[in-house]
């Protein structure tokens, strides 16, 4: 069976969880389920961790749980990932890592994007490893002087993405300074890393160039006397397509570790390739209920701007989620699967402009407000696994990527955590 291990909403009972694969919406129970819920399948996340480790072996797995675990909930996801075998956790901000430490999460952690007000002292006091690119190396060294705790450092080289990371020209100076601070006992360089720009387009040649520059950066660092235990460059797409970059007995892409985010949550980073191609299971199901149904004539305008008008008499269903819940206002025709009690489940496109709190579905014919058909109050799923619409379908409707769709689901949508209990 499954239990709702945790919930930020009013109900945590098993009666409000859904089936093992989250294919269908959660049924009602003795208490009312949340009006809007993101069901998070922790069993799927654990299985994804195990599958990614198989793909990347023998490389270690740094599970990326930044941005509240891409909207899935950093605390339960971090615990699940570590229990399933992840070797470390990746955060962007030190603050995110400190929040996990405050919840008693003891695994290895890396945070790599800092500002001048980052609490480096707290990072060292809480055994958080720091990615650095330039000025932040000195900040980490200063924190080590104040706290008496050597900073564990991952040096970042910009191999072509043009964002965070030391330039190739400045790299020898950075590693030289790191070597000096290491000899003074203020830091220990435990890693060297970079980030890929176009790994989600495996046919492009730029990735090979980035890997060449990364290998050269590691060589320069070792020649300067540094001895990092982890080199890591692969993101989710790089990890899943790593075989393309293999040379001889060494996999250039996976190196000593991989940093995997979106694939952890069962979503594909490669357009037109479903997650099932790699044995991954989507973890989030976004569910609500129809709040009203009504019969309307031909020519009825729908939502702001009246961009959609009915062509014949029909039934409109109101879905109580909108852009305040994280559904992009720009999305057009996003799929909504409806589970009426008196009819077979069907998927319908959203019509008209998405509002702050609601959207509309045209059910396609009149007469569906009949209570016996069970459309009023019927469960609906915007995206999930199995027969439900995919996150990618909503990404296409909004002209964006699946990363953005799950990450932006807002806090007013209750998270319900599902875990299969095999005991």
Order of alpha helices (4+ residues) and beta strands (2+ residues): beta-beta-alpha-beta-alpha-alpha-beta-alpha-beta-alpha-beta-alpha-beta-alpha-beta-alpha-beta-alpha-beta-beta-beta-beta-beta-beta-beta-beta-beta-beta-beta-alpha-alpha-beta
